[in-house]
């Protein structure tokens, strides 16, 4: 059974940023998703768990893996014609380390950050 996304009044969706970047880091993997806020669907995602990517990475959890995930996500966003995303930080996330690597590689690949 598929649950439809919540219906939001237009006055709220006009003020939402349409695409939001969310990052998740575990002790083993790095994951980044771009979510289309008005429809609550995943527009694009990249993870170090993907089989095609795992063979090219030395480890799946360090800063170099995070940079490669950001570059791959930027390529997938350009294929879907998504020029800009806004960044969503969790409470414990700071702009350094893996978070900085993902965001900088997105910016270097041509994706604008709002």
MARMIVEX-154100 format. One line per 8 residues: number of its first residue (from 0); for each residue x, y negated, z of C-alpha. Coordinates in nm, 4 decimals. Example, Ala and Ser with C-alpha at 12.3 -4.5 7.8 and 13.67 -1.06 7.14 Angstrom:
MARMIVEX-154100
0 = 1.2300,0.4500,0.7800; 1.3670,0.1060,0.7140
//
This chain:
MARMIVEX-154100
0 = 0.0000,0.0000,0.0000; 0.1389,-0.3366,-0.1028; 0.0844,-0.6262,0.1342; 0.0410,-0.9564,-0.0518; 0.2518,-1.2550,0.0567; 0.0882,-1.5085,0.2864; -0.1155,-1.7804,0.1182; 0.0160,-2.1209,0.2139
8 = -0.1640,-2.4478,0.1494; -0.0076,-2.6578,-0.1288; 0.0880,-2.9371,0.1074; 0.3281,-2.6967,0.2817; 0.4750,-2.5384,-0.0320; 0.5518,-2.8819,-0.1771; 0.7951,-2.9469,0.1087; 0.9565,-2.6020,0.1154
16 = 1.2832,-2.5464,-0.0633; 1.1963,-2.2904,-0.3317; 1.5069,-2.0669,-0.3081; 1.6778,-1.9872,0.0213; 2.0071,-1.7992,0.0646; 2.0120,-1.5595,0.3598; 2.3214,-1.3663,0.4608; 2.3543,-1.0603,0.6806
24 = 2.6798,-0.9174,0.8118; 2.7217,-0.5836,0.9870; 3.0343,-0.4062,1.1070; 3.0443,-0.2154,0.7763; 2.8765,-0.4246,0.5052; 2.8038,-0.7732,0.3719; 2.4634,-0.8563,0.2227; 2.3303,-1.1775,0.0656
32 = 1.9793,-1.2421,-0.0653; 1.8101,-1.5339,-0.2370; 1.4428,-1.5496,-0.1425; 1.1721,-1.7383,-0.3324; 0.9929,-1.9067,-0.0433; 0.6457,-1.9802,-0.1902; 0.5885,-1.6180,-0.2925; 0.8013,-1.4584,-0.0163
40 = 0.9841,-1.2323,-0.2647; 1.3518,-1.1562,-0.3176; 1.4708,-1.3346,-0.6301; 1.8192,-1.1820,-0.6302; 2.0492,-0.9932,-0.3956; 2.4006,-0.8535,-0.3722; 2.5516,-0.6163,-0.1208; 2.8811,-0.4401,-0.0595
48 = 2.6797,-0.1162,-0.0323; 2.6290,-0.1000,-0.4097; 2.8103,0.1962,-0.5640; 2.9474,0.0022,-0.8600; 3.0991,-0.2577,-0.6288; 3.2318,-0.0248,-0.3580; 3.4967,0.1253,-0.5855; 3.6481,-0.2180,-0.6608
56 = 3.6638,-0.3311,-0.2959; 3.9415,-0.2377,-0.0579; 3.7070,-0.2673,0.2415; 3.3367,-0.3490,0.2413; 3.3350,-0.5817,0.5406; 3.6132,-0.8403,0.5201; 3.6329,-1.1954,0.3863; 3.7456,-1.0798,0.0402
64 = 3.4365,-0.8591,0.0126; 3.2182,-1.1547,0.1162; 3.3759,-1.3709,-0.1554; 3.3127,-1.1013,-0.4166; 2.9493,-1.0713,-0.3020; 2.9040,-1.4475,-0.3442; 3.0517,-1.4369,-0.6946; 2.8289,-1.1431,-0.7950
72 = 2.5213,-1.3172,-0.6522; 2.6057,-1.6334,-0.8464; 2.6249,-1.4339,-1.1714; 2.2865,-1.2758,-1.1013; 2.1355,-1.6165,-1.0212; 2.2639,-1.7622,-1.3480; 2.1019,-1.4735,-1.5390; 1.7670,-1.5631,-1.3786
80 = 1.8150,-1.9380,-1.4402; 1.8188,-2.0371,-1.0734; 2.0464,-2.3446,-1.0560; 2.0267,-2.4320,-0.6855; 1.9638,-2.2674,-0.3486; 1.9386,-2.3913,0.0070; 2.1309,-2.2147,0.2819; 1.9677,-2.0627,0.5884
88 = 2.1988,-2.0078,0.8862; 2.1075,-1.7835,1.1737; 2.1684,-1.9201,1.5211; 2.5049,-1.7484,1.5681; 2.6394,-1.8233,1.2179; 2.8980,-2.0964,1.1732; 3.0532,-2.2248,0.8514; 3.3772,-2.0248,0.8644
96 = 3.5037,-1.6773,0.7828; 3.2654,-1.4582,0.5822; 2.9908,-1.7223,0.5710; 3.2332,-1.9750,0.4244; 3.3610,-1.7193,0.1718; 3.0105,-1.6441,0.0395; 2.9090,-2.0098,0.0187; 3.2354,-2.1272,-0.1388
104 = 3.2296,-1.8551,-0.4043; 2.8678,-1.9482,-0.4885; 2.9679,-2.3137,-0.5187; 3.2751,-2.2310,-0.7316; 3.0594,-2.0249,-0.9690; 2.8354,-2.3258,-1.0369; 2.5363,-2.2774,-0.8057; 2.4313,-2.6010,-0.6340
112 = 2.3690,-2.5884,-0.2606; 2.0923,-2.8027,-0.1148
//
